[in-house]
Each structure stands twice: as structure tokens, then as C-alpha cells.
Amino acid sequence: VVVNEKFGVRLTDIISPTERVKQLA
């Protein structure tokens, strides 16, 4: 569960900036 949580945080950390760039673009 802990590993899954870390993976989820990593995924969000990567997706968040990407989504922001898409919105700006």
C-alpha cells in the first residue's frame, strides 16, 4: 500500500505540471 501511495504521488507529480502546460498552451 505504501509503495502504491508513493507511485500515485509520483504519477500526480508528473501529471500535474503536464496538465498545467496543456492549459497554458
PDB file of N, CA, C and O in Angstrom:
ATOM      1  N   VAL A   1       0.853  -1.206   0.000  1.00  0.00           N
ATOM      2  CA  VAL A   1       0.000   0.000   0.000  1.00  0.00           C
ATOM      3  C   VAL A   1       0.880   1.244   0.000  1.00  0.00           C
ATOM      4  O   VAL A   1       0.606   2.205  -0.718  1.00  0.00           O
ATOM      5  N   VAL A   2       1.939   1.221   0.810  1.00  0.00           N
ATOM      6  CA  VAL A   2       2.843   2.384   0.881  1.00  0.00           C
ATOM      7  C   VAL A   2       3.481   2.618  -0.479  1.00  0.00           C
ATOM      8  O   VAL A   2       3.578   3.755  -0.941  1.00  0.00           O
ATOM      9  N   VAL A   3       3.920   1.528  -1.125  1.00  0.00           N
ATOM     10  CA  VAL A   3       4.559   1.662  -2.437  1.00  0.00           C
ATOM     11  C   VAL A   3       3.558   2.234  -3.434  1.00  0.00           C
ATOM     12  O   VAL A   3       3.896   3.090  -4.251  1.00  0.00           O
ATOM     13  N   ASN A   4       2.317   1.745  -3.353  1.00  0.00           N
ATOM     14  CA  ASN A   4       1.284   2.221  -4.276  1.00  0.00           C
ATOM     15  C   ASN A   4       1.045   3.708  -4.062  1.00  0.00           C
ATOM     16  O   ASN A   4       0.864   4.462  -5.018  1.00  0.00           O
ATOM     17  N   GLU A   5       1.047   4.126  -2.792  1.00  0.00           N
ATOM     18  CA  GLU A   5       0.829   5.549  -2.490  1.00  0.00           C
ATOM     19  C   GLU A   5       1.946   6.377  -3.094  1.00  0.00           C
ATOM     20  O   GLU A   5       1.691   7.409  -3.714  1.00  0.00           O
ATOM     21  N   LYS A   6       3.188   5.932  -2.916  1.00  0.00           N
ATOM     22  CA  LYS A   6       4.333   6.667  -3.470  1.00  0.00           C
ATOM     23  C   LYS A   6       4.207   6.744  -4.983  1.00  0.00           C
ATOM     24  O   LYS A   6       4.473   7.790  -5.576  1.00  0.00           O
ATOM     25  N   PHE A   7       3.805   5.650  -5.609  1.00  0.00           N
ATOM     26  CA  PHE A   7       3.643   5.628  -7.067  1.00  0.00           C
ATOM     27  C   PHE A   7       2.561   6.613  -7.483  1.00  0.00           C
ATOM     28  O   PHE A   7       2.705   7.321  -8.480  1.00  0.00           O
ATOM     29  N   GLY A   8       1.481   6.656  -6.718  1.00  0.00           N
ATOM     30  CA  GLY A   8       0.381   7.576  -7.024  1.00  0.00           C
ATOM     31  C   GLY A   8       0.853   9.018  -6.916  1.00  0.00           C
ATOM     32  O   GLY A   8       0.514   9.852  -7.756  1.00  0.00           O
ATOM     33  N   VAL A   9       1.639   9.313  -5.876  1.00  0.00           N
ATOM     34  CA  VAL A   9       2.157  10.679  -5.704  1.00  0.00           C
ATOM     35  C   VAL A   9       3.073  11.018  -6.863  1.00  0.00           C
ATOM     36  O   VAL A   9       3.022  12.126  -7.397  1.00  0.00           O
ATOM     37  N   ARG A  10       3.921  10.059  -7.260  1.00  0.00           N
ATOM     38  CA  ARG A  10       4.838  10.298  -8.382  1.00  0.00           C
ATOM     39  C   ARG A  10       4.028  10.588  -9.641  1.00  0.00           C
ATOM     40  O   ARG A  10       4.348  11.504 -10.398  1.00  0.00           O
ATOM     41  N   LEU A  11       2.979   9.801  -9.858  1.00  0.00           N
ATOM     42  CA  LEU A  11       2.150   9.972 -11.055  1.00  0.00           C
ATOM     43  C   LEU A  11       1.525  11.364 -11.058  1.00  0.00           C
ATOM     44  O   LEU A  11       1.550  12.063 -12.071  1.00  0.00           O
ATOM     45  N   THR A  12       0.961  11.760  -9.911  1.00  0.00           N
ATOM     46  CA  THR A  12       0.334  13.086  -9.810  1.00  0.00           C
ATOM     47  C   THR A  12       1.370  14.171 -10.011  1.00  0.00           C
ATOM     48  O   THR A  12       1.098  15.185 -10.654  1.00  0.00           O
ATOM     49  N   ASP A  13       2.583  13.958  -9.453  1.00  0.00           N
ATOM     50  CA  ASP A  13       3.649  14.956  -9.576  1.00  0.00           C
ATOM     51  C   ASP A  13       4.009  15.168 -11.042  1.00  0.00           C
ATOM     52  O   ASP A  13       4.348  16.277 -11.452  1.00  0.00           O
ATOM     53  N   ILE A  14       3.931  14.094 -11.827  1.00  0.00           N
ATOM     54  CA  ILE A  14       4.296  14.194 -13.249  1.00  0.00           C
ATOM     55  C   ILE A  14       3.121  14.727 -14.075  1.00  0.00           C
ATOM     56  O   ILE A  14       3.314  15.504 -15.010  1.00  0.00           O
ATOM     57  N   ILE A  15       1.906  14.306 -13.724  1.00  0.00           N
ATOM     58  CA  ILE A  15       0.727  14.703 -14.500  1.00  0.00           C
ATOM     59  C   ILE A  15       0.355  16.160 -14.226  1.00  0.00           C
ATOM     60  O   ILE A  15      -0.051  16.878 -15.140  1.00  0.00           O
ATOM     61  N   SER A  16       0.491  16.601 -12.972  1.00  0.00           N
ATOM     62  CA  SER A  16       0.105  17.974 -12.619  1.00  0.00           C
ATOM     63  C   SER A  16       0.788  19.009 -13.512  1.00  0.00           C
ATOM     64  O   SER A  16       0.092  19.818 -14.125  1.00  0.00           O
ATOM     65  N   PRO A  17       2.118  19.019 -13.613  1.00  0.00           N
ATOM     66  CA  PRO A  17       2.806  20.001 -14.466  1.00  0.00           C
ATOM     67  C   PRO A  17       2.384  19.853 -15.923  1.00  0.00           C
ATOM     68  O   PRO A  17       2.228  20.852 -16.625  1.00  0.00           O
ATOM     69  N   THR A  18       2.200  18.636 -16.378  1.00  0.00           N
ATOM     70  CA  THR A  18       1.810  18.409 -17.776  1.00  0.00           C
ATOM     71  C   THR A  18       0.443  19.027 -18.046  1.00  0.00           C
ATOM     72  O   THR A  18       0.246  19.685 -19.067  1.00  0.00           O
ATOM     73  N   GLU A  19      -0.497  18.815 -17.135  1.00  0.00           N
ATOM     74  CA  GLU A  19      -1.841  19.377 -17.312  1.00  0.00           C
ATOM     75  C   GLU A  19      -1.773  20.901 -17.298  1.00  0.00           C
ATOM     76  O   GLU A  19      -2.476  21.559 -18.064  1.00  0.00           O
ATOM     77  N   ARG A  20      -0.938  21.464 -16.440  1.00  0.00           N
ATOM     78  CA  ARG A  20      -0.809  22.927 -16.361  1.00  0.00           C
ATOM     79  C   ARG A  20      -0.287  23.458 -17.683  1.00  0.00           C
ATOM     80  O   ARG A  20      -0.773  24.474 -18.181  1.00  0.00           O
ATOM     81  N   VAL A  21       0.690  22.787 -18.247  1.00  0.00           N
ATOM     82  CA  VAL A  21       1.265  23.228 -19.529  1.00  0.00           C
ATOM     83  C   VAL A  21       0.195  23.159 -20.611  1.00  0.00           C
ATOM     84  O   VAL A  21       0.101  24.050 -21.455  1.00  0.00           O
ATOM     85  N   LYS A  22      -0.612  22.100 -20.585  1.00  0.00           N
ATOM     86  CA  LYS A  22      -1.672  21.953 -21.592  1.00  0.00           C
ATOM     87  C   LYS A  22      -2.666  23.102 -21.464  1.00  0.00           C
ATOM     88  O   LYS A  22      -3.107  23.657 -22.470  1.00  0.00           O
ATOM     89  N   GLN A  23      -3.019  23.461 -20.232  1.00  0.00           N
ATOM     90  CA  GLN A  23      -3.979  24.545 -20.020  1.00  0.00           C
ATOM     91  C   GLN A  23      -3.376  25.861 -20.493  1.00  0.00           C
ATOM     92  O   GLN A  23      -4.065  26.671 -21.113  1.00  0.00           O
ATOM     93  N   LEU A  24      -2.094  26.082 -20.206  1.00  0.00           N
ATOM     94  CA  LEU A  24      -1.434  27.326 -20.620  1.00  0.00           C
ATOM     95  C   LEU A  24      -1.354  27.374 -22.135  1.00  0.00           C
ATOM     96  O   LEU A  24      -1.542  28.426 -22.746  1.00  0.00           O
ATOM     97  N   ALA A  25      -1.071  26.213 -22.741  1.00  0.00           N
ATOM     98  CA  ALA A  25      -0.955  26.162 -24.201  1.00  0.00           C
ATOM     99  C   ALA A  25      -2.364  26.260 -24.794  1.00  0.00           C
ATOM    100  O   ALA A  25      -2.523  26.238 -26.015  1.00  0.00           O
TER     101      ALA A  25
END
